[in-house]
Amino acid sequence: KQEVTQIPAALSVPEGENLVLNCSFTDSAIYNLQWFRQDPGKGLTSLLLIQSSQREQTSGRLNASLDKSSGRSTLYIAASQPGDSATYLCAVRNQAGTALIFGKGTTLSVSS
Amino acid sequence: GAVVSQHPSRVICKSGTSVKIECRSLDFQATTMFWYRQFPKQSLMLMATSNEGSKATYEQGVEKDKFLINHASLTLSTLTVTSAHPEDSSFYICSAGGHSLITGELFFGEGSRLTVL
């Protein structure tokens, strides 16, 4: 059974710092991996989608990498801003047609 | 990206009543929809998978008679919480995917916060 783990559970950084959020999954035979952002009391905002054949994806200040063989993904946030404060969720999809399996998230706080 | 709309966003009901939540794919045909539940400060837990025209597949520990899921069309799935009790209070989120979405990305509704008094 696929399990997704995110480390750290919480992170506080000053504005401007670069940071890395980690995600690991137990079954490396994944279909794709998505990173999401969730603000308190809100739904999910999709940040990046990485297909199993890809190594990384970039969007603005965000870069997500995937090492399928080792069961790891990282989300790199450059030049963090207070508006980046949110919970970041990593989720993997084992096969086409199946659901995303979520980690517990990393709650990020960026202070000005 | 594709749009998934969920309604209502908030609902408060008395214990013992039933509540229906709708999930619509607005610009694509959702062959598969997923329903998740999220308790405070917890992650999203998959409740069930529904394919259009078929019975939903429920995850272990989810009562199918309590959480009725209908996916009668390619753009609409509904979750009905029957005889709701305070312990059913949670954030319910739907997700949809379709054959037309070649990237295999899943799109999420805005979520529905259920409070049972």
Interface residues (C-beta under 8 A of the other chain):
Chain A: Y31 N32 Q34 F36 G41 K42 G43 L44 S46 L49 Q51 L89 A91 R93 A96 G97 T98 A99 L100 I101 F102 G103 K104 G105
Chain B: G1 Q6 T32 F34 Y36 Q42 S43 L44 M45 L46 T49 I93 S95 G97 T103 G104 E105 L106 F107 F108 G109 E110 G111 R113
